Amino acid sequence: MMDAWLILRGTLLDLVPIAAVIFGFQYLVIRRRIPHLGRVLLGMLMVLLGLALFLFGLERALFPLGGMMAQQLTSAEFLPVLGAGIERHWTDYYWIYLFAFAIGASTTIAEPALIAVSLKAGQISGGTIDPLMLRLAVALGMAFGITLGTWRIVMGWPLQYFVVGAYLLVIAQTLTSPRSIIPLAYDSGGVTTSTITVPVIAALGLGLASAIPGRSPLLDGFGMIALACLFPIITVMGYAQIAQLRRKRRQADHDARRHLDSPNPGE
């Protein structure tokens, strides 16, 4: 009960500057009363309670669950039995890779921010962007990024090598992708790492680094969110590049058939 009260008080203190800025500008700069002030205050109270309950749920459920799953999947029950003095191979952790891929894809599909962005993108594009395919592309990138992050922790390799390599690939794709998809692809990484995904990813990385001997939760546990932000950008632009290539092939086939069906194909 004390933890809940501390979280509620902390959330209230975090919301006070936001409320001060909003009400300050409304009354001191705009110099107008806030319409329906009662409903606004009630809404802010609901925001306060919702954020406090959300943070309390993260502390009691999602963070412990991600760490617990990492520790269980790296326990002796799921790892091959080795002889004395034999070090484990990175392939011994295949269950943790499978869990990272599955949890990355599932949490991304359920991410509210991604759902909202994909639906709005489908409306603005006039149907040329399929919201479901966009969510699937982002989910695939997220799943691959988290899986690569778990493999990095198992191997103990520095994070900067993976981040630099991913950014180089993003730059190369940016130069060759359709211009209309680039802003959406860049935004997809940010909207994906939100309320549902980030707690599970962070807990998984910290739990995995704590469970593997020789790994530091501080040095090795963090960084999975960085990869999780990058790889949805790669997969969304990759999806657009594949779609563009297929359109060009269909157009080339159509032009070839028209040429063969013309009365004078040699001209």
C-alpha positions in Angstrom: 0.0 0.0 0.0 2.9 2.3 0.8 4.3 1.7 -2.7 1.0 2.7 -4.3 0.9 5.9 -2.3 4.5 6.8 -3.3 3.8 6.2 -7.0 0.6 8.3 -6.8 2.5 11.1 -5.1 5.3 10.9 -7.6 2.9 11.0 -10.5 1.2 14.0 -9.1 4.5 15.8 -8.8 5.3 15.0 -12.4 2.0 16.3 -13.6 2.1 19.6 -11.7 4.6 21.3 -14.1 2.4 20.2 -17.1 -0.7 21.6 -15.5 1.1 24.8 -14.5 2.2 25.4 -18.1 -1.2 24.8 -19.5 -3.2 26.9 -17.0 -0.5 29.6 -17.0 -0.6 30.1 -20.7 -4.4 29.9 -20.8 -4.9 32.6 -18.1 -1.7 34.8 -18.4 -1.0 34.7 -22.2 -4.2 33.8 -23.9 -6.2 35.5 -21.1 -9.3 33.5 -21.5 -11.1 31.1 -19.2 -10.9 27.4 -19.9 -14.2 26.2 -21.2 -15.8 23.3 -19.3 -13.3 23.6 -16.5 -15.0 20.9 -14.5 -14.6 18.3 -17.2 -11.0 19.4 -17.7 -10.2 18.9 -14.1 -12.0 15.6 -14.0 -10.0 14.5 -17.1 -6.8 15.5 -15.4 -7.7 13.5 -12.3 -8.4 10.4 -14.5 -5.0 11.0 -16.2 -3.4 11.1 -12.7 -5.0 7.9 -11.6 -4.4 6.1 -14.9 -0.7 6.9 -15.0 -0.3 5.9 -11.4 -2.1 2.6 -11.9 0.0 2.0 -15.1 3.3 2.7 -13.2 2.2 0.5 -10.4 1.4 -2.3 -12.8 4.8 -2.0 -14.5 6.5 -2.2 -11.1 4.4 -5.2 -9.9 3.9 -7.2 -13.2 5.8 -6.4 -16.4 9.2 -5.6 -15.0 9.3 -8.7 -12.8 7.8 -10.9 -15.5 10.4 -10.0 -18.1 13.3 -10.6 -15.7 11.7 -13.8 -14.4 11.3 -15.2 -17.9 14.9 -14.5 -18.8 16.2 -16.1 -15.6 14.0 -19.2 -16.1 15.0 -19.6 -19.7 18.7 -19.4 -18.9 18.4 -21.9 -16.0 19.8 -25.4 -16.1 16.3 -26.8 -16.9 16.4 -25.2 -20.4 20.2 -25.5 -21.1 22.2 -28.5 -22.1 24.2 -30.2 -19.4 27.9 -29.6 -19.9 31.0 -31.1 -18.4 33.2 -29.4 -15.9 35.2 -26.5 -17.3 33.3 -26.4 -20.6 31.9 -23.0 -21.5 28.5 -22.7 -23.1 28.1 -21.9 -26.7 25.8 -19.1 -27.9 23.5 -21.7 -29.6 22.7 -23.1 -26.2 20.4 -20.1 -25.5 18.0 -20.8 -28.4 15.0 -20.7 -26.1 15.8 -17.1 -25.1 16.1 -16.1 -28.7 12.8 -17.6 -29.5 11.2 -15.9 -26.5 12.7 -12.6 -27.5 11.5 -12.8 -31.1 8.0 -13.9 -30.0 7.6 -11.3 -27.2 8.9 -8.5 -29.5 6.4 -9.3 -32.2 3.5 -9.8 -29.9 4.0 -6.6 -27.9 4.5 -4.6 -31.0 1.2 -5.8 -32.6 -0.6 -4.7 -29.4 1.1 -1.3 -29.1 -1.6 1.4 -29.0 0.6 4.1 -30.5 1.5 1.9 -33.5 -2.1 1.0 -34.1 -3.1 4.7 -34.1 -0.3 5.7 -36.4 -0.9 2.8 -38.9 -4.6 3.6 -39.1 -3.9 7.3 -39.7 -1.3 6.5 -42.3 -3.8 4.3 -44.1 -6.4 7.1 -44.1 -4.0 9.8 -45.3 -2.4 7.7 -48.0 -5.8 6.9 -49.5 -5.4 3.2 -49.0 -2.0 2.8 -50.6 -0.5 2.0 -47.2 -2.1 -1.1 -45.6 -2.3 -0.6 -41.8 -2.0 -4.3 -41.1 1.0 -4.8 -43.4 2.6 -1.7 -41.8 2.1 -3.2 -38.3 3.5 -6.5 -39.4 6.6 -4.9 -40.9 7.2 -3.0 -37.7 6.6 -6.1 -35.6 9.1 -8.1 -37.7 11.7 -5.4 -37.2 11.1 -5.1 -33.5 11.3 -8.9 -33.1 14.5 -9.1 -35.0 16.0 -6.1 -33.1 15.2 -7.7 -29.7 16.6 -11.1 -30.8 19.8 -9.5 -32.0 20.0 -7.6 -28.7 19.7 -10.9 -26.7 22.4 -12.5 -28.9 24.6 -9.4 -28.3 24.2 -9.9 -24.5 25.0 -13.6 -24.8 28.1 -12.9 -26.8 29.1 -9.9 -24.7 29.9 -7.7 -27.7 29.8 -3.9 -27.4 26.5 -2.2 -28.3 28.1 0.5 -30.5 29.1 -1.9 -33.2 25.5 -3.0 -33.7 24.1 0.5 -33.6 26.7 1.9 -36.1 26.0 -1.0 -38.5 22.3 -0.5 -38.2 22.5 3.2 -38.9 24.7 2.6 -41.9 22.0 0.3 -43.3 19.3 2.9 -42.5 21.3 5.5 -44.4 21.7 3.3 -47.4 18.0 2.5 -47.4 17.1 6.1 -47.0 19.0 6.9 -50.3 17.1 4.2 -52.2 13.6 4.1 -50.7 10.5 5.9 -51.9 10.5 9.4 -50.4 6.9 9.1 -49.2 7.7 6.2 -46.9 10.9 7.6 -45.3 9.2 9.9 -42.6 6.7 7.1 -41.7 9.6 4.6 -41.4 11.6 6.9 -39.1 8.6 7.5 -36.9 7.7 3.8 -36.6 10.7 3.1 -34.4 9.7 5.7 -31.9 6.0 4.9 -31.7 6.8 1.2 -31.3 8.9 1.6 -28.2 6.1 2.8 -26.0 4.0 1.7 -23.0 3.8 -2.0 -23.6 7.1 -2.8 -25.4 9.7 -0.9 -23.4 9.0 -2.4 -19.9 9.2 -5.9 -21.2 12.3 -5.2 -23.3 14.2 -3.5 -20.5 13.3 -6.2 -18.0 14.4 -8.9 -20.5 17.7 -7.3 -21.1 18.5 -6.7 -17.4 17.3 -10.2 -16.5 19.4 -11.9 -19.2 22.5 -9.9 -18.3 22.0 -10.8 -14.6 21.5 -14.5 -15.4 24.5 -15.0 -17.7 27.9 -15.2 -15.8 30.3 -12.5 -16.7 27.7 -10.0 -17.9 27.0 -6.6 -16.3 23.3 -5.5 -16.1 24.5 -1.9 -16.4 26.9 -2.4 -19.4 25.2 -5.3 -21.1 21.6 -5.2 -20.0 20.7 -1.8 -21.4 20.8 -1.0 -25.1 18.1 -3.4 -26.4 15.7 -0.4 -26.7 18.2 1.3 -29.1 18.2 -1.7 -31.4 14.4 -2.1 -31.0 14.0 1.5 -32.3 16.3 1.0 -35.3 15.2 -2.2 -36.9 11.5 -1.2 -37.5 12.9 1.6 -39.6 14.8 -0.9 -41.6 11.9 -3.3 -42.1 9.4 -0.6 -43.0 11.7 0.9 -45.7 12.5 -2.7 -46.8 8.8 -3.4 -47.2 8.4 -0.2 -49.3 11.4 -1.1 -51.4 10.1 -4.6 -52.1 6.6 -3.2 -53.0 8.3 -0.7 -55.3 10.3 -3.4 -57.0 7.2 -5.5 -57.5 5.3 -2.6 -59.0 8.2 -2.0 -61.5 8.2 -5.6 -62.5 4.5 -5.7 -63.0 4.7 -2.5 -65.1 7.5 -4.0 -67.2 5.6 -7.2 -67.8 2.5 -5.2 -68.7 4.5 -3.1 -71.2 6.1 -6.2 -72.6 2.7 -7.8 -73.2 1.3 -4.7 -74.8 4.4 -4.6 -77.1 3.8 -8.2 -78.2 0.1 -7.7 -78.7 0.6 -4.6 -80.9 0.0 -5.0 -84.7 3.6 -4.0 -85.4 5.8 -5.4 -82.6 9.0 -4.7 -84.5 8.5 -1.0 -84.5 
